[in-house]
Amino acid sequence: MSGADGLSAHLAGGHTTVCACWLVTRADGLVLGFTDHDRDLSFDGYVFAAESGMSAQALERKNGLAVDNTEALGALSHEAITAQDIRAGRFDGAEVLIWKVNWADVGARRLVFRGSLGEITEGGDAFQAELRGLTEALSQTQGRVYQRRCSAVLGDTGCKFDLATLGYRAEIALNATPDNRVLRFAPLVDFDQRWFERGRAEVLSGAAKGLVAIIKNDLWLDEAREIELWEALRLPLAPGDVIRLDAGCDKRDESCRLKFNNFMNFRGFPHVPGEDWMMSYPAGSDLNDGGKLT
């Protein structure tokens, strides 16, 4: 007997050989398997590594739409889990599956948790991670906001703009970075000054490959292009690392129309009256002809 029924029959027998198996899928596609058993196990095409130093506290299951949650504790002893990757955020939001498994017959198993990694804290040679159940997503605010500026993210399904369009993206090798927050490149004369402000910088090579940051300032300085990020990247950069720069959007209707020619997909409400208009009153010095208020 296999599956959940097989595990139930095994647990009912009194003498048990049970362990936990974890499958962690990071946002970059890397899949890692772990088990708290003393030898590697495998099923469904995945290998679950022993001696990973990972264990879980009691899983709290709740009725209705309340969030199931638990915590994962671990030592930074497995080569796939490093303090550097945790600090870089490579495990943030990773999907987590946990099975209870009969290690003597791995076909007898039951999926006991499915969710994602939440807050991760790391110190010394150990880490602690919050595990959030699937209903966590239902606690997030949903729906559109009535505001003058666009609520979409440039290039997402609401915006629909293709960032690969010629003239809106550049891939260039890094010349220098004094503090991992200010990036210096060749002048990039084909792009206007401040063209990339509020855009994204993604590292395509080097130790920080895959990390993404938001651009704060984009300036020409001493015959070089200087990109300042809002926050320093968590892994070191080196001259020669290739960075992809995406054009920035300030979410104004004028920018959507003139810079991106994408006003048909503008997700804001530029004609919504502001608070000043709501507090206004007639005055004899104004033109009171029933026309549009500005």
VMD Tcl script that draws the C-alpha trace (Angstrom):
set ca {
  {0.00 0.00 0.00}
  {1.39 3.41 -0.97}
  {0.49 7.06 -0.66}
  {-1.35 8.58 2.30}
  {-3.24 5.33 2.98}
  {0.03 3.43 3.13}
  {1.46 5.91 5.62}
  {-1.71 5.75 7.76}
  {-1.48 1.96 7.86}
  {2.19 2.21 8.80}
  {1.48 4.69 11.63}
  {-1.31 2.45 12.92}
  {1.14 -0.42 13.26}
  {2.83 1.13 16.29}
  {6.47 0.63 15.21}
  {7.22 3.47 12.80}
  {10.07 4.53 10.53}
  {9.01 8.07 9.70}
  {10.94 11.18 8.69}
  {10.27 14.52 6.97}
  {11.25 15.44 3.42}
  {11.44 18.98 2.11}
  {11.41 20.31 -1.45}
  {12.41 23.96 -1.88}
  {11.98 25.66 -5.28}
  {13.60 29.07 -5.52}
  {12.40 31.90 -7.76}
  {15.40 31.36 -10.05}
  {14.27 27.77 -10.72}
  {16.79 25.96 -8.52}
  {15.17 22.95 -6.79}
  {16.64 21.57 -3.54}
  {15.56 18.50 -1.59}
  {16.34 17.81 2.08}
  {15.42 15.25 4.71}
  {15.96 14.92 8.45}
  {16.69 11.21 7.96}
  {20.29 9.97 8.28}
  {20.58 8.91 4.62}
  {19.49 10.35 1.28}
  {16.00 9.49 0.03}
  {14.48 9.88 -3.43}
  {11.01 9.88 -4.97}
  {9.13 11.71 -7.75}
  {12.46 12.26 -9.49}
  {13.95 14.30 -6.63}
  {16.80 13.47 -4.27}
  {16.38 14.57 -0.67}
  {19.77 15.14 0.92}
  {20.48 13.93 4.46}
  {22.65 15.78 6.94}
  {21.21 19.07 5.72}
  {20.72 20.34 9.24}
  {17.08 21.23 8.61}
  {14.20 20.48 10.95}
  {10.70 21.83 11.46}
  {8.75 22.86 14.49}
  {5.16 21.69 14.97}
  {2.90 22.59 12.05}
  {-0.07 24.70 13.12}
  {-3.11 23.83 11.00}
  {-6.15 26.12 11.08}
  {-9.71 25.92 9.81}
  {-11.24 28.18 7.19}
  {-9.02 30.76 5.53}
  {-6.65 31.22 8.45}
  {-3.00 30.78 7.51}
  {-1.21 27.50 8.29}
  {2.25 28.25 9.54}
  {5.37 26.78 11.04}
  {9.09 27.50 11.15}
  {12.12 25.78 9.69}
  {15.32 25.65 11.66}
  {18.63 24.75 10.10}
  {22.37 24.85 10.16}
  {24.38 26.33 7.32}
  {26.06 23.00 6.81}
  {24.77 22.00 3.37}
  {26.59 23.45 0.37}
  {23.29 24.48 -1.23}
  {22.28 26.73 1.70}
  {24.83 29.46 2.29}
  {24.69 32.61 4.35}
  {25.61 34.55 1.22}
  {22.55 33.33 -0.69}
  {20.25 33.99 2.28}
  {21.54 37.55 2.62}
  {21.14 38.05 -1.14}
  {17.47 37.07 -0.92}
  {17.76 34.06 -3.22}
  {15.48 32.04 -0.93}
  {12.87 34.78 -0.41}
  {9.40 33.54 -1.36}
  {10.65 30.09 -2.39}
  {7.95 27.41 -2.70}
  {8.12 24.72 -0.01}
  {6.61 21.23 0.05}
  {6.91 19.00 3.13}
  {6.07 15.30 3.23}
  {5.86 12.88 6.10}
  {7.56 9.77 4.70}
  {8.12 6.17 5.73}
  {11.84 6.03 5.01}
  {11.71 2.21 4.79}
  {9.11 2.51 1.99}
  {9.10 6.02 0.49}
  {5.96 5.20 -1.48}
  {4.07 5.50 1.81}
  {4.02 9.24 2.30}
  {1.69 12.19 2.82}
  {2.04 15.83 1.83}
  {1.58 17.76 5.08}
  {2.49 21.31 4.04}
  {2.54 23.43 0.91}
  {3.45 27.08 1.01}
  {6.39 29.43 0.78}
  {9.30 30.80 2.75}
  {8.60 34.01 4.62}
  {11.00 35.95 6.78}
  {14.45 34.38 7.05}
  {16.93 35.33 9.76}
  {20.53 34.19 9.73}
  {23.16 34.36 12.40}
  {26.42 32.54 12.93}
  {26.16 29.04 11.49}
  {22.37 28.72 11.65}
  {19.21 30.17 10.13}
  {15.52 30.33 10.96}
  {12.81 30.64 8.33}
  {9.09 31.27 8.60}
  {6.91 28.98 6.48}
  {3.65 30.45 5.22}
  {0.69 28.42 3.99}
  {-1.17 28.93 0.70}
  {-3.87 31.08 2.32}
  {-1.24 33.73 3.10}
  {-1.88 35.21 -0.35}
  {-5.54 35.82 0.58}
  {-4.47 38.23 3.33}
  {-2.96 40.61 0.78}
  {-4.90 43.69 -0.28}
  {-6.51 43.15 -3.69}
  {-8.15 45.43 -6.22}
  {-7.27 48.68 -7.96}
  {-6.67 52.03 -6.31}
  {-8.23 55.20 -7.75}
  {-5.26 57.50 -8.13}
  {-3.87 59.92 -10.67}
  {-0.71 57.93 -11.40}
  {-0.54 54.49 -12.97}
  {-0.87 51.51 -10.64}
  {0.81 49.03 -13.00}
  {4.45 47.98 -12.99}
  {6.24 48.74 -16.24}
  {6.15 45.63 -18.41}
  {3.60 43.64 -16.35}
  {0.31 42.22 -17.64}
  {-1.52 45.45 -16.85}
  {1.01 47.70 -18.55}
  {1.67 45.33 -21.50}
  {4.71 47.31 -22.63}
  {7.51 45.16 -24.06}
  {10.74 46.20 -22.38}
  {12.71 44.38 -25.09}
  {11.63 47.10 -27.53}
  {14.67 48.74 -29.09}
  {15.72 51.82 -27.13}
  {14.31 50.82 -23.73}
  {16.90 48.37 -22.47}
  {20.70 48.25 -22.34}
  {23.12 45.48 -21.40}
  {26.54 46.84 -20.51}
  {29.64 45.80 -18.60}
  {30.31 47.51 -15.30}
  {33.34 49.82 -15.19}
  {33.49 50.45 -11.44}
  {31.40 50.48 -8.27}
  {32.69 52.22 -5.13}
  {30.12 50.79 -2.71}
  {27.87 48.30 -4.57}
  {25.18 51.01 -4.76}
  {26.68 53.44 -7.27}
  {27.44 51.80 -10.64}
  {29.60 53.42 -13.29}
  {29.49 52.54 -16.99}
  {30.51 53.90 -20.37}
  {28.48 57.04 -21.30}
  {25.56 55.22 -23.07}
  {25.09 58.21 -25.36}
  {22.07 56.64 -27.09}
  {20.00 57.11 -23.92}
  {19.00 60.48 -22.48}
  {20.10 61.46 -19.00}
  {17.67 60.13 -16.35}
  {16.25 57.67 -18.91}
  {16.70 54.75 -16.49}
  {15.54 56.48 -13.29}
  {12.86 54.39 -11.50}
  {13.81 51.49 -13.74}
  {15.47 48.18 -12.87}
  {19.06 47.01 -12.86}
  {19.53 43.24 -13.13}
  {22.91 41.55 -12.77}
  {23.49 39.07 -15.62}
  {26.94 37.73 -14.68}
  {29.35 37.46 -11.77}
  {28.82 36.60 -8.10}
  {25.64 38.68 -7.88}
  {24.01 37.14 -10.98}
  {20.22 37.24 -10.78}
  {19.95 40.09 -8.26}
  {17.67 42.99 -9.15}
  {17.60 46.55 -7.79}
  {15.57 49.71 -8.41}
  {17.38 52.69 -9.92}
  {17.27 55.94 -7.93}
  {19.37 58.28 -10.10}
  {20.73 58.14 -13.64}
  {23.33 60.79 -14.48}
  {26.17 61.61 -16.84}
  {29.26 62.31 -14.76}
  {32.80 62.96 -16.03}
  {32.15 61.30 -19.39}
  {30.66 58.24 -17.71}
  {27.16 56.99 -16.95}
  {26.48 56.78 -13.22}
  {23.56 54.70 -11.96}
  {22.67 55.04 -8.28}
  {20.51 52.31 -6.72}
  {18.07 52.80 -3.87}
  {19.77 50.01 -1.93}
  {23.17 48.40 -2.31}
  {23.17 44.93 -3.81}
  {23.71 42.24 -1.19}
  {26.46 40.43 -3.11}
  {29.68 42.00 -4.41}
  {30.01 43.34 -7.93}
  {33.22 43.48 -9.92}
  {34.34 45.39 -13.03}
  {33.27 43.45 -16.11}
  {30.01 42.14 -14.62}
  {27.22 42.61 -17.16}
  {24.21 44.64 -15.97}
  {20.87 44.97 -17.73}
  {19.29 48.42 -17.37}
  {15.55 48.84 -18.03}
  {13.97 52.20 -18.75}
  {12.24 53.83 -15.81}
  {8.64 55.00 -15.54}
  {7.44 57.73 -13.17}
  {3.82 56.53 -13.68}
  {2.57 59.89 -15.01}
  {0.13 59.92 -17.92}
  {2.47 62.27 -19.87}
  {5.34 59.78 -19.58}
  {3.14 56.88 -20.60}
  {2.01 58.78 -23.69}
  {5.25 60.47 -24.75}
  {8.04 58.19 -23.52}
  {6.43 54.77 -24.06}
  {3.56 55.51 -26.49}
  {1.44 53.24 -24.32}
  {-1.39 55.47 -23.09}
  {-4.05 52.94 -24.15}
  {-2.81 50.75 -21.30}
  {-2.44 53.54 -18.71}
  {-3.78 52.19 -15.40}
  {-4.25 55.49 -13.56}
  {-7.03 58.07 -13.41}
  {-5.39 61.38 -14.41}
  {-8.67 63.34 -14.32}
  {-9.66 62.44 -10.76}
  {-10.01 65.76 -8.85}
  {-7.43 66.29 -6.14}
  {-7.99 67.42 -2.58}
  {-7.37 71.08 -3.49}
  {-10.26 71.02 -5.95}
  {-12.58 69.46 -3.36}
  {-11.84 72.35 -0.98}
  {-12.19 75.08 -3.60}
  {-15.01 77.66 -3.67}
  {-16.25 80.27 -6.16}
  {-14.41 83.57 -6.29}
  {-15.32 86.75 -8.10}
  {-11.84 87.03 -9.58}
  {-12.15 83.63 -11.31}
  {-13.70 82.90 -14.69}
  {-17.08 81.40 -13.75}
  {-18.41 80.30 -17.13}
  {-19.28 76.69 -16.25}
  {-16.21 75.38 -18.03}
  {-13.68 72.80 -16.82}
  {-11.91 73.52 -13.57}
  {-8.12 73.27 -13.69}
}
mol new
graphics top color blue
foreach p $ca { graphics top sphere $p radius 0.5 }
foreach p [lrange $ca 0 end-1] q [lrange $ca 1 end] { graphics top cylinder $p $q radius 0.2 }
display resetview
